[in-house]
Amino acid sequence: MPQPISFLDRDILVNGVSTQQVAGTLKSAGLAESKIGEILGWWIVGATGNSRPAPFDFATDVQTVDPDTVVTYTRTFAHTDWVDGEDRVQASATPEELGFNARFHAIENEFDAVHDQFVRLAAAVRELRSDLVGVVHELESKITALQNDLFDLRSQTAPRPQAPGNLGVLGTVKIADRTAFIAQTGNDFQLVEFAGTTLGEAVKIKPQIGNTGIVFRPQDARPDEVVRTVAGLEDLMTVPTVREVVERPGATVADLRAVVGGAVLSNGVTAASVLAALPADQQLGGVASTVQLVTGDVVSRLPRETATAVLGQVVVDPAVANTPAGDLGTASGAVVGLGSGIVGALAGAGVDTTVAGLARLGTTDIARQLATTGVAVNNDALRDAVARSRIVAAFGAPR
């Protein structure tokens, strides 16, 4: 099958037809040169547009045959048996006997030959491994590009589900000494305190938002900032407008980004920067699942030294300080700072007070359970303990 475009020394062929000949024919028919150029240009564009993309070719050159993989070693040493009482065993060679020295040197030569063969084979394996890594990286890049292309096509062809009632979180405001999200439902705006308590009635005017927030950068994050960021995520997810989106079947990270808009977490970090690295098509599964999903992403992006410092801060019990995070799921919530009185009250109310159990719950759920027991608790301390549990669970999750 001829190529759509072929270049000759003095001509260009389009599907095997000479553009020089076509141009001459059009010129002899009286067409202006500008018109001829336009016709030829669109002809070439049409030919290239109808052609298939060039086949994918690996940049990594993997050789079909490598001489170093051929085993060339052949044993040359052969021992002649001695006979008891007849053969004289000695170090030096004689006309009748090689002697120990010659025999052992021959064995040394065999070992050297085997060593050389292994060196060549090892070099071939190293080169093959390097080629394999290159091929895998190329495949990874190609598959990622295809995945992104498919996602873009799906986004273009399928209408994105909209949050009901034009929901959204516009930002944060300070009311006296309390901070609240500004949540929008249609043309109404509602102030929602962190942890889900409504501060006031819906208002009809759009408030002014002056706090633009700071960008969360894992490479620069402090351990206490990571804890407060995770705690702030739960505050954000429990805002009614956001909760409605994350609990909707089929909702994705893209939907979450759309609804949180310019929201700033309670520690001043922008929600958009925390969600930035998550795949847009990642599906959500409710408030607790979404908070754990984002927490896992945040933890996975921390530098090794920061991750070690974060884990050291969230586990407050020195007795388990060196325990792997994966083994802390069944530990009591006391190891992440939950008071023993609260642990006992929650256990009495039938609540799972292990680290894994706290990570699956929310501050509001735990506070509601405590309210039935009459135990007073500081909401900030409870919120931080739940955030620490989620961080430990994220560290212990398979990577």
PyMOL commands that set and color helices and strands:
alter all, ss='L'
color gray80, all
select helices_A, chain A and resi 19-28+33-49+67-69+99-157+218-220+223-237+240-246+253-260+271-275+287-300+304-314+318-320+325-327+333-336+340-348+355-360+363-373+379-396
alter helices_A, ss='H'
color red, helices_A
select strands_A, chain A and resi 5-7+12-14+17-18+167-175+178-185+188-193
alter strands_A, ss='S'
color yellow, strands_A
deselect
rebuild
show_as cartoon
